[in-house]
Amino acid sequence: MNSDLHMTPDLAVFLQAWTGGGPVPDVDRERLLHRLEDDAVFRAECLAEIRMLGMLKAVQAPPPRWLDITDVLGVSASAVDAAPVRELPRAVMARLARETIAAGRSRRHLDRPIAAAAAVGIVVGMLCTSAVLGFATRPLSRETMLIREGFEEPPAPGVTGVPAGPGRWSGDYSEVVGVRQGVKPAGGSCMLRFQRADHEGSPASRPHRSGDAMRVVDVGMLSQSIDRGVVMVSLSALFNAAGFPADERYDGAVTIYALDADLPLDRATEEIVYREALTSTTGDWKSLDRDPGTWQPASARLLLPPGTTRVLLKVSLRRMPVGRQGLDSLPERVTFAGHFIDDVQASLVITESTSVTQRRVAP
């Protein structure tokens, strides 16, 4: 299952080892163990993926090599020797939780500190259940690409805010362009350039500091799978900017809203969508660089709750304060000098599970 459209090779190999998805060569295993030791961000990414597997019910796979991991993470040998087998995951995940919080505070390109306590509870609970009950769950997943948008084909996105229904992009003032201000499209010959952080009919009474492009996807035909909690939507996009002043900051973000059938989108504002959504999630890339030759990614995934019939996908470029400045330091209506998005991808993964009895593990 390709659950992250920008997953690094090392993270993919880690998940393969974690889930028992296939043999991992010794050289790769040693490299990953060293990286777990040296790279706090990688440890945080691994924890996030483990949590996501738990949410998908792809849990209780063949057990990871806990003793090796405890050695790398610095859990003391005396503690390992004294602890029952079922306590080893708890010790390892507690360490990962601390590392995740520290990494989230110190590294700009982490989305934000992961809700580590919740993740530890999910993973440890699943592992302990696996050890006691002796069952394994084999996920059977199928993935469908919902959108792969490079803005190569007409029509261009509308500029009327929230789309009234599925089938077309809409949002804030933007234009489809080719090479512009030293920025080349990430793929193909076109990309979307944001012009302003407002749209036709935007109320003048509130600030506009985020340029948004949105699209609605109908998922009502999957209601039975959604109600069983086995449908996940992934969204990613690439962001770029021509050079901009050192006292300005821009973030790229992607957001997924799960909506029920009762919300009329033809009259909705994003404030209404945010308030009425069943749930939502956002992933971001903080502080775009000033190099027009590099594209930066942001991605998010959302497990759809029961009752979801539509998904609203949003890609945003946000003007943000610098340093200790507050939002009131920003213009009320932002105009973008040279800010772009490209290669917007959305996919849907349905994961069903089959239980297979395994050898009982002694507590």
Buried (B, 14 or more C-beta within 10 A) or exposed (E): BEBBBEBEEBBBBBBBBBBBBEEBEEEBBEEBBEBBBEBBBBBBBBBBBBBBBBBBBBBBBEBBEBEBBBBBBEBEEEEBEEBEBBBBBBBBBBBBBBBBBBBBEEEEEBBEBBBBEEBBBBBBBBBBBBBEBEEBBBBEBEBEEBBEBBBEEEEBBBBBBBBBEBEBBBBBBBEBBEEBBEBBBBBEEBBBBBBBBBBEEBEEEEBBBBBBBBBBBEBEEBBEBBBBBBBBBBBBBBBBBBBBEEEBBBBBBBBBBBBBEEBEBEEBBBEBBEEBBBEBBBBBBBBBBBBBEEBBBBBBBBBBBEBBBBBBBBBBBBBBBEEEEEEEEBEEBBBBBBBBBBBBBBBBBBBBBEEEEBEEEEE
